[in-house]
Amino acid sequence: MVQERADRGMINQTVKRINYASIETRYQELTKNLGPRRSEGFTLPTEETLAQLGETIERGPQFVATPFPLLNQSCRGLAAGKGLQPGSVYFVGGGPGVGKSLFASPLVNHSTREGVPTCVINLEMGWEETMLRYIAQDTNTPVLRLEPGEHFDRKTFDEAAQKYIGQRKADLYMNESPEPFSGKEIAKIITVLALDQSVKLFVIDFVQRIRVKGGANRRDAVESVSRSLDSLAKHLNVVILALSQLTRSAAEQDERTPKASDLQWSSALEQDARMVLILDHTRIEHNVKKNWKRWPVVIAKNRSGYSREILMEHNLTTLSTSELNDQDGWTFDHNMKKWSDWP
């Protein structure tokens, strides 16, 4: 199911590549003994069921923490403002090149640092490119020193790789090449890794790249996948973070802040999500001297909390991303393409 390759050295200690053929075999073994996903009836508010609810709450919040405190605070319900709630699907939307993958990267790094087994199903980039981003971001190393080319430094790479491995407390599972898995294949990967390896966070980059059968309607296929992900998250009690493109008209808009309904083929995605996060490309500030860019993350839908905007800063040298402050008090000048100074 999971294979390691010695020629990749120390990284293989905690980063595992997914072997789909083994996943398929193991899925068939597991599902022989699994019951139906849906309950046969309804739960009534009796003394017994309410006592069980009380015991669940008494055990404390259920969450997968992110490195972003303001985002964590926005996740109410059983997560109690501590992080993403298991049993839920979260969608992150944005136009091409705005930074969806780079926004998700610190969530992946933070989870494995904190001992949460994590899986990234990348349908757009290969293992090597994704791994370089994770190492640069997590170790605060200039990415140019890690990439092939005139700035590459082997000593810097080895030191950063060793530091990255040393900071991991849980395994990271990744597909080696960006092959377009089908919705059923992704469901099998999630099921096997959740049950066999206790993976709690799954990141899918991105849903519109999921393979559909020839002649099938892509909108219907993506909406079917969305409902499947929602069902899987609930059944396996995991967090699924899925990245999504915006519609072409929304992505080309210069001034209107995108909404949850601007997710490409959004009807099911918006309904199934516990939270929809939108990276707003209409209010990006680039600082060439300091080599960073700022943009707001819009919580466009929040089933267990309130909507808000959080201003983020992305370091283009090390690819790290951090919260600056709550959006309140900040203003953006569309003519100057610049955010106001710290209030």
C-alpha positions in Angstrom: 0.0 0.0 0.0 2.8 2.4 0.9 6.3 2.1 -0.6 9.5 3.8 0.3 12.5 4.5 -2.0 16.0 4.4 -0.7 17.4 6.7 -3.3 15.4 9.6 -1.7 17.4 9.2 1.5 16.2 10.7 4.7 13.0 12.2 3.4 11.5 8.7 3.1 11.6 8.3 6.9 8.4 10.3 7.3 7.1 10.9 3.7 5.5 7.8 2.1 4.4 7.5 -1.5 1.0 5.9 -2.2 0.9 2.7 -4.3 -2.6 2.6 -5.7 -2.5 -1.1 -6.7 -2.0 -2.0 -3.0 -4.6 0.5 -2.0 -7.2 -1.3 -4.2 -6.4 -4.7 -2.7 -6.5 -3.5 0.8 -9.8 -1.6 0.2 -11.4 -4.8 -0.9 -10.2 -6.6 2.3 -11.4 -3.8 4.5 -14.8 -3.2 3.0 -15.8 -6.9 3.4 -16.3 -6.2 7.1 -17.6 -2.6 6.9 -21.2 -1.9 7.6 -23.4 0.5 5.6 -22.4 4.2 5.9 -25.9 5.4 6.6 -27.7 4.8 9.8 -30.9 2.6 9.6 -32.9 5.1 11.7 -32.9 8.3 13.6 -31.4 9.1 16.9 -34.0 10.2 19.5 -33.1 12.7 22.3 -33.4 10.1 25.1 -31.6 10.0 28.5 -29.2 7.6 27.1 -28.3 9.4 23.8 -28.0 12.8 25.6 -25.7 11.1 28.2 -23.6 9.9 25.3 -23.5 13.4 23.9 -22.4 14.7 27.3 -19.6 12.2 27.4 -18.4 13.2 24.0 -18.3 16.9 24.9 -16.7 16.1 28.3 -13.8 14.4 26.4 -12.9 17.9 25.0 -12.9 19.6 21.6 -12.3 17.4 18.5 -10.1 19.2 16.1 -7.1 19.3 13.7 -5.3 22.5 14.5 -4.1 24.9 11.8 -1.1 27.3 12.2 -3.5 30.2 11.9 -5.0 31.2 15.3 -7.8 33.4 13.8 -8.9 30.7 11.5 -8.9 28.2 14.4 -11.1 30.6 16.5 -13.6 30.7 13.6 -14.2 26.9 13.8 -16.9 26.5 16.4 -19.1 23.4 17.1 -17.3 20.4 18.5 -13.9 21.9 17.5 -14.6 24.7 20.0 -12.5 27.3 18.3 -9.4 25.1 18.3 -9.1 24.0 14.7 -10.8 22.1 11.8 -13.5 19.7 12.9 -13.2 16.0 12.0 -16.2 14.6 10.1 -16.1 17.7 7.8 -15.2 18.9 4.4 -13.6 22.3 3.9 -13.2 24.0 0.5 -10.5 26.5 -0.3 -11.3 28.5 -3.5 -9.2 30.8 -5.6 -8.3 31.8 -9.1 -5.3 30.4 -11.0 -2.0 31.2 -9.4 -3.4 33.1 -6.4 -1.8 30.6 -3.9 -4.3 27.9 -3.0 -1.6 25.2 -2.7 0.7 27.5 -0.8 -2.1 28.3 1.6 -2.7 24.6 2.3 1.0 23.8 2.7 1.4 25.2 6.2 -1.7 23.2 7.3 0.0 20.0 6.1 3.3 20.9 7.8 1.7 22.0 11.0 -0.3 18.8 11.3 2.6 16.4 10.8 4.6 18.6 13.3 1.8 18.1 15.8 1.6 14.3 15.4 -1.4 14.2 13.0 -0.9 11.7 10.2 -1.7 13.5 6.9 -2.2 12.6 3.3 -1.9 15.0 0.3 -3.5 13.9 -3.0 -1.9 16.3 -5.5 -3.5 16.1 -8.9 -1.5 19.1 -10.3 2.2 18.8 -9.1 4.6 15.9 -8.6 6.2 14.6 -5.4 9.5 16.5 -5.9 8.1 20.0 -6.5 5.6 19.7 -3.7 8.2 18.4 -1.2 10.6 21.3 -2.0 7.8 23.7 -1.2 7.1 22.0 2.1 10.7 21.9 3.1 11.4 25.6 2.3 8.3 26.7 4.1 8.7 24.6 7.2 12.4 25.3 7.7 12.4 29.0 6.6 14.9 28.2 3.8 15.0 30.2 0.5 13.4 28.0 -2.0 15.9 29.0 -4.7 18.6 27.3 -2.6 16.7 24.0 -2.8 15.5 24.0 -6.5 17.7 22.9 -9.4 19.7 25.7 -10.9 22.5 28.1 -10.3 21.4 28.9 -6.7 21.1 25.3 -5.6 23.3 24.5 -2.6 23.6 20.8 -1.6 24.7 21.5 1.9 21.7 23.8 2.4 19.4 21.2 1.0 20.8 18.4 3.2 20.5 20.6 6.3 17.0 21.7 5.5 15.9 18.1 4.7 17.4 16.9 8.0 15.7 19.7 9.9 12.4 19.0 8.2 12.5 15.3 9.1 13.5 16.1 12.7 10.4 18.3 13.2 7.9 15.6 12.1 5.9 13.7 14.7 3.7 11.9 12.2 3.9 10.5 8.7 3.0 12.3 5.5 1.5 10.3 2.6 1.7 11.6 -0.9 1.1 10.3 -4.5 4.3 10.4 -6.4 3.1 11.7 -9.8 0.1 14.1 -10.4 -2.0 11.4 -12.1 -5.7 12.4 -12.2 -7.4 9.9 -9.9 -11.1 9.2 -10.3 -13.5 10.0 -7.5 -13.8 6.3 -6.6 -10.0 5.9 -6.5 -9.7 8.9 -4.1 -12.4 7.5 -1.9 -10.5 4.2 -1.7 -7.2 6.0 -0.8 -9.0 7.9 2.0 -10.7 4.9 3.3 -7.6 2.7 3.5 -5.3 5.3 4.9 -7.9 6.4 7.5 -8.5 2.9 8.7 -5.0 1.4 8.4 -2.8 4.4 9.1 -5.1 6.6 11.3 -4.7 9.5 8.8 -6.9 12.4 10.1 -6.2 15.2 7.5 -6.6 14.7 3.7 -5.7 17.5 1.3 -6.9 17.3 -2.3 -5.3 19.6 -4.8 -7.6 20.3 -6.7 -11.2 18.9 -7.2 -11.7 20.0 -10.8 -8.7 17.9 -11.8 -10.4 14.6 -10.7 -10.7 12.3 -13.6 -14.1 11.6 -15.1 -15.2 9.0 -17.6 -15.1 9.9 -21.3 -18.4 11.6 -22.2 -19.4 12.2 -18.6 -20.6 15.6 -17.5 -17.8 17.1 -15.5 -20.1 19.3 -13.4 -22.2 16.3 -12.4 -19.0 14.3 -11.7 -17.5 16.9 -9.5 -20.7 17.4 -7.6 -20.9 13.6 -7.1 -17.3 13.6 -5.7 -18.2 16.5 -3.4 -21.1 14.5 -1.9 -18.9 11.4 -1.6 -16.2 13.4 0.2 -18.8 14.7 2.7 -20.0 11.2 3.3 -16.5 9.8 3.8 -15.5 12.6 6.2 -18.5 11.8 8.4 -18.2 8.0 8.2 -14.4 8.0 8.9 -14.4 11.1 11.2 -11.6 12.8 9.3 -11.0 16.3 7.9 -10.9 16.7 4.1 -9.5 20.0 2.8 -10.2 20.3 -0.9 -8.9 23.0 -3.1 -11.1 24.4 -5.9 -10.9 26.7 -8.8 -13.3 29.7 -9.2 -15.5 30.2 -12.2 -13.8 31.9 -15.1 -16.0 35.0 -14.7 -15.2 35.3 -11.0 -11.5 34.7 -11.6 -11.4 37.5 -14.2 -13.2 40.0 -12.0 -10.9 42.8 -10.8 -12.9 44.4 -8.0 -15.8 42.2 -6.7 -14.8 40.0 -3.8 -15.5 36.3 -4.8 -18.3 34.5 -2.9 -18.9 30.8 -2.0 -21.2 30.6 -5.0 -18.2 31.5 -7.3 -16.6 28.1 -6.7 -16.5 26.3 -10.1 -19.5 24.0 -10.2 -20.4 25.3 -6.7 -23.9 24.0 -6.0 -22.8 20.8 -4.3 -19.4 22.1 -3.1 -21.0 25.0 -1.2 -23.7 22.8 0.3 -21.4 20.0 1.5 -18.7 22.2 3.0 -18.6 23.0 6.7 -16.5 26.1 5.7 -15.7 27.7 2.4 -12.5 29.8 2.3 -11.9 32.1 -0.6 -8.5 33.6 -1.4 -9.4 37.0 -2.7 -7.3 37.8 -5.8 -8.9 41.3 -6.2 -7.1 42.7 -3.2 -3.5 41.4 -3.5 -0.6 43.7 -2.6 2.9 42.8 -3.9 5.9 44.3 -2.1 8.9 43.8 -4.5 11.5 45.1 -2.0 10.5 42.8 0.8 9.5 40.0 -1.5 6.0 39.3 0.0 2.4 39.6 -1.0 -0.7 40.2 1.1 -4.2 39.1 0.4 -7.4 38.5 2.5 -8.8 35.0 3.1 -12.6 35.3 3.1 -14.5 32.9 5.2 -17.5 32.9 2.8 -19.4 30.1 4.5 -19.1 28.9 8.1 -21.6 26.3 9.3 -20.4 26.5 12.9 -19.4 30.1 13.3 -19.4 33.5 11.7 -18.0 34.9 8.4 -14.9 37.1 8.6 -11.9 38.1 6.6 -8.3 37.4 7.7 -5.4 39.3 6.1 -2.5 36.9 5.2 1.1 37.6 4.3 3.0 35.2 2.0 6.8 35.3 1.9 7.9 34.7 -1.7 11.5 33.8 -0.6 10.7 30.9 1.8 7.0 30.4 0.7 5.9 30.7 4.3 2.4 32.1 5.0 1.2 33.8 8.2 -1.8 35.7 9.5 -1.3 39.5 10.0 -4.4 40.4 11.8 -8.2 40.2 11.7 -9.5 42.0 8.6 -11.2 44.7 10.7 -9.4 48.0 10.5 -7.6 47.3 7.2 -8.5 49.0 4.0 -7.4 48.3 0.4 -6.7 51.0 -2.2 -7.7 49.4 -5.5 -5.9 52.1 -7.5 -2.6 51.8 -5.6 -3.0 48.0 -5.1 -2.0 48.6 -1.5 -3.3 47.7 2.0 -3.3 50.4 4.7 -0.6 50.5 7.3 -1.0 48.5 10.5 -3.9 50.2 12.3 
